Amino acid sequence: MTAEFFYGDPDAPRPNRPIGVGVLALIERGGRLLMERRSDCGRWGFVGGSVEVEESLEEALRRETLEETGLVVTGAKSCSPCSPGPHGSSGTPMATWCG
C-alpha cells in the first residue's frame, strides 16, 4: 500500500473517518482578553469550538465567535494554526487565532 497526499488539492476525496480539529479565538480590546463562562462546567475559557467538515479554520473561527458571543469577526490573523497544542476539553488539536 502506498500513501497518497492531497494537501491543497480541491479534487481530494472526502475523509473516511471523522477529523477532530478546533479553533480558539483570542479577542483583545484595550489590553484585555475576552473570556466566556462555559455552560457545561461553569469554567472560564476562550471563545472557540470544533471545525465542521469542509469548513476552513477561518470560517470556523468566524462561526464560533458569532454563535458564542454575537460578535462579527472583521479581522483575524493566525497565531499558531494546526499547532500540536493546546488541546480542547475533548483532546481536539486547536488552531489559535488572534484578532
Long-range contacts (C-beta under 8 A, 24 or more apart in sequence): 14-53, 14-54, 15-53, 19-53, 20-50, 20-90, 20-91, 20-92, 20-93, 21-50, 21-51, 21-57, 21-82, 21-92, 21-93, 21-94, 21-95, 22-48, 22-49, 22-50, 22-51, 22-60, 22-88, 22-92, 22-93, 22-94, 22-95, 23-48, 23-49, 23-51, 23-57, 23-60, 23-61, 23-64, 23-94, 23-95, 23-96, 23-97, 24-48, 24-86, 24-88, 24-94, 24-95, 24-96, 24-97, 25-61, 25-64, 25-65, 25-73, 25-76, 25-97, 25-99, 26-79, 26-96, 26-97, 26-98, 26-99, 27-65, 27-69, 27-71, 27-99, 28-98, 28-99, 34-69, 36-68, 36-69, 41-89, 48-88, 48-94, 50-88, 50-92, 57-81, 57-82, 57-95, 57-97, 58-97, 61-97, 73-99, 75-99
